Amino acid sequence: MSTRVVVTIDTQAAARGEEESQKRELEAEAPTYEQARDELVEQIPEGWTIVGGFGVPDRADTYQPRRP
C-alpha cells in the first residue's frame, strides 16, 4: 500500500506579501510518508516555498466513535 502526500506551495515573494499569490498543489505517492514527502521537496522550484504543511488526504487523523 502506498501513501499519497500533498503540499501547497507559493512563490517566496507572495508568501512575504510582496506579490499576488500563485499557489499550487503538488502531489506524490510512495510506499511511505517519508519517501513521498522527500519526493515533494525535490519538486519545489527555486524561489518557491511551502505554505501550510504536508497533508495526507486519505488518512483519518482522529477516531470518532459512533453515536447512538
Residue, then its C-alpha position, 0 to 999 in steps of 0.5 A: m500500500s502506498t501513501r499519497v502526500v500533498v503540499t501547497i506551495d507559493t512563490q517566496a515573494a507572495a508568501r512575504g506579501e510582496e506579490e499576488s499569490q500563485k499557489r499550487e498543489l503538488e502531489a506524490e505517492a510512495p510506499t511511505y510518508e517519508q519517501a513521498r514527502d522527500e519526493l515533494v521537496e525535490q519538486i519545489p522550484e527555486g524561489w518557491t516555498i511551502v505554505g501550510g504543511f504536508g497533508v495526507p488526504d486519505r488518512a483519518d487523523t482522529y477516531q470518532p466513535r459512533r453515536p447512538 
